[in-house]
Amino acid sequence: MSDLSNLMLLLALTAVVGLWLKLSAARERAVIEARSQCRQQGLQLLDETVGLRRVRMRRKNGLLRMERCYGFEVSLAGHDRASAHLWMLGDGLVGLSLPSTEAPVTAPSIELTAPPATTDNVLPFRAPQDTDHRLH
């Protein structure tokens, strides 16, 4: 009897580990999809992660499959946070909810004296004025 209970325990443990690995892979796929959708919509994916919000069973092509809803946060202009959701069925995206980007988002007005605008974020290095500091 002990061998049978050990076998059942081992099978249950294997099933739990297998389910955890499958859900981890699905979550990684959801992160990739969220990143891609944010890039297409001009949004910034905050925290570079998604979190599982809901799981439900859904029928597709006559088969009952597990649909997962993942929540994540995005930024429209870099200084705000908004909630977004995506729904995955298997490895495919079946739904997406992003915040509206129709209204123009303006940054807070702050008067700063800034160097002339450049196309990159690299500040030029200016060498100190060449003065004759040689020892004689």
Summary of the structure (lengths in Angstrom):
residues: 136
radius of gyration: 26.0
end to end distance: 96.3
largest distance: 96.3
contacts: 265
relative contact order: 0.12
helix: 29%
strand: 29%
